[in-house]
Each structure stands twice: as C-alpha cells, then as structure tokens.
Amino acid sequence: MATLTAGLLAWCVLCAPTLAVAQSMARDLAVDPTKVSLSPEDRQSIRHFTSAHLELLATGSAPEMRRARRALQEHPRNRAVSADFQMFYSEVALPGLSELAGQEDRTRAVVALQIIGDLGTPEAVELLEQYLDSDDATLRFATVFGYRSTFLTLENPSSVLRGREIIPMIRTLRARIEAEPNPLVLDMCVRAMMTAIVIGDDAGGTLGDIALEDLTKAVSNRIHTLGPGAGDALVFGPCLKAARDVRVKIFNRAIQAGGLDPDLAKSAGGMCGDLLGYVFRRVRAGALPTADAGADDPVVRDARALEMAAVRLAVGLLRVCKDELGVGSVDGTVPELAPLIRSGTAQGDAQYIRQVMDVIGDGGLLTRRGFDFRSDRFLRDR
C-alpha cells in the first residue's frame, strides 16, 4: 500500500499543470484535430509533433515530461476530434508509448499508460489490457485510470470505438473488481465502471445498462468472498462505496423508467444479501466490539460505522427490489436490521444473527421465487 501511495504521489506531482504549458499548447501542433481528412502535410506535422514530445517523455526532466504529457493529451481529449485524426495520431504515438510503458522507470511508465488511455482506439485498448495483471499495483492503477479515460473519449460523436471494444472492457473491469487485492486499485476500477455507466446513459442504448448490471454483480461477488478479518475489512470500504453508487443509479432508473429491469433487480437483491451476509460473518466472528453503553461508546460507534451503513443500504435497496419483482408483501418482509447493529451491544448482535435469517437464511426473502438464491450463497463458513 505504501509503495502504491508513493507512486501515485509522484504521478500527481508530475501531472500538475503549469500556466506556461497550457498557454503554449495550442501552438504546439498546427493541425486542426477536427479536420475530417488529413493531408500528407498534416500527417507529417503530427509525426514530428509526437516524436518530439515522446522524446521528452523518455529522456526529459520532470518539467519537460510534464509539458510533453500535457501536449500529447491535448488533442485526443478534444471531444470534436475527427476519426481520421484520432486513428493516425494513435498509430504514430502508440509505438513510443508502448516502449515507455514497458520501462523499469515507473513514473514514465505510468504517464505513458495514462496517455494511451486518452487515445481511445482499439489498438490503445489492446495495449492497456496487457498491464491489468501487472504485479505492480501502481501500474494496475494507471491502467485502470487509462480505461476510465478511454470511456470518456466516447463523449466524442466521432469516436472510433464501438460496442465490440467497449463491452469487453466492461467485462474485464468486472473481473478485476472481483479479484483486485489493493483497495486503491479496486476503488479506481469502480470509478472507471461508473464512468462507463454515465457515458453509456448519456449516449442512449444499452451500454449504460450493461455496465450497471456488471458493476452490481462484480461488487456482489467480491463482497461474497470477504471473510470477517481485518484484511478483508480494508477491501470492504471500496466495495461499500461502489454499492452506494449502484444504489443511486438503480433508484434513478426506477424513478425515470417507472420500474426496474427484473435481471437488474435480482442482481441488486443479491448484492444486498451479500452485504448482509458479510456483516453476519463479522458479527458471528466477534469482529465488532460491543459495550454496555452500546453506540454511546465512541469506540464502538466508530468501529461499526461501515457495517451500520452497509445494513442500512441493503435493507432500503432490497425493499425496492423485492417490490419490483413482486416477492412477498409490500410491507413487513425486510426487518429493520440497522438498529440492531447500531446498538453496539451483545444483545443487539444476537438479535441481528437471528433476524437476518428472514432475509438470507433458508426460506428467507432472497431464497423465494423471483430472487431464487440459495441460502448458502450468503451463509458461508468463513
């Protein structure tokens, strides 16, 4: 964790913009990036431009690298850039960026991966994917950041990326969320998926729906793997943050569309069950402190903050999902579980263990027709 944090700090220092750089950027490349068809002279100018700035990235000082990074990103980030410009720019920049990404100099490698994400071409996406399984958490973070930047290029109506490239990226991020051990990288994966959801929703079609359901399932599956120990508790924080983002998006869809897609409602219900199951494992293992004063004890209250938030979220969202699926009566099938965790007492914990079975146990809400989950999905031994 300390290594990743140090790497990210170095990256932020390098990426800090300067006024002089920003003012000079428009003069760096005398080619209109919105031009539909590039001339031979335009292509030659682009070659010279990318070559000069890639050289600075490879050998320059920190200020020179910063200037080169900003210059190389300026035109791909133009949301009106033409497809011809985008493809040619990527073609001439990728070989040098690929070489830098493979260097032992981690700072230069991270910057290269960030720029690759801005290119927004199938070839750039293919290159990024090679670094998602890196042993270096800083490189994984930069790669996922690059994925997020790639999703942002879809704001350009002339983007050369299509669903056949974007959907595999979403599937790859889903798998990364389900397996990523580093909390900071995991959080960036969630942020990238949320970007895909927002961009997809703005563009219309099914991309946003696909990304939302995949994020919901990914978060659910990841929480399902977590045990009651302190190490897994570190990973639970980003998972809970992701669950909150999912809840907001689901509520918005329910309001705007007048209902939820049944598959999404079921997936969200499963995520709620996994949240409740995780808290069940923590309580059963005695991982949460108790006191006679309960929640009035600040140590107990602070130590239970994430679990209280998780149970509150799960109960509220589950009520929406069950009504959408027609599971049980409108009222009374999801018990008020949050006050039991909030109590901070051994008695409250014992009541939680009993009452949560009405949701995740045999014959509980989530095992009924409509949700159709097995109780052992949520009641694991570890």
Sequence and secondary structure as in RCSB ss.txt:
>XXXX:A:sequence
MATLTAGLLAWCVLCAPTLAVAQSMARDLAVDPTKVSLSPEDRQSIRHFTSAHLELLATGSAPEMRRARRALQEH
PRNRAVSADFQMFYSEVALPGLSELAGQEDRTRAVVALQIIGDLGTPEAVELLEQYLDSDDATLRFATVFGYRST
FLTLENPSSVLRGREIIPMIRTLRARIEAEPNPLVLDMCVRAMMTAIVIGDDAGGTLGDIALEDLTKAVSNRIHT
LGPGAGDALVFGPCLKAARDVRVKIFNRAIQAGGLDPDLAKSAGGMCGDLLGYVFRRVRAGALPTADAGADDPVV
RDARALEMAAVRLAVGLLRVCKDELGVGSVDGTVPELAPLIRSGTAQGDAQYIRQVMDVIGDGGLLTRRGFDFRS
DRFLRDR
>XXXX:A:secstr
 HHHHHHHHHHHHHH   HHHHHHHHHH  S TT SS  HHHHHHHHHHHHHHHHHHHH  HHHHHHHHHHHHHT
TT TT  HHHHHHHHHHHHHHHHHHHTSS HHHHHHHHHHHHHH SHHHHHHHHTTTT S HHHHHHHHHHHHHH
HHGGGSTT S  HHHHHHHHHHHHHHHHH   HHHHHHHHHHHHHHHHHHHHH SSHHHHHHHHHHHHHHHHHHH
  SSHHHHHHHHHHHHHHHHHHHHHHHHHHHHSS  HHHHHHHHHHHHHHHHHHHHHHHTT S   TTGGGSHHH
HHHTHHHHHHHHHHHHHHHHHHHHHT S SSSSS   HHHHHH SHHHHHHHHHHTHHHHSTTSGGGSTTT   G
GGT    
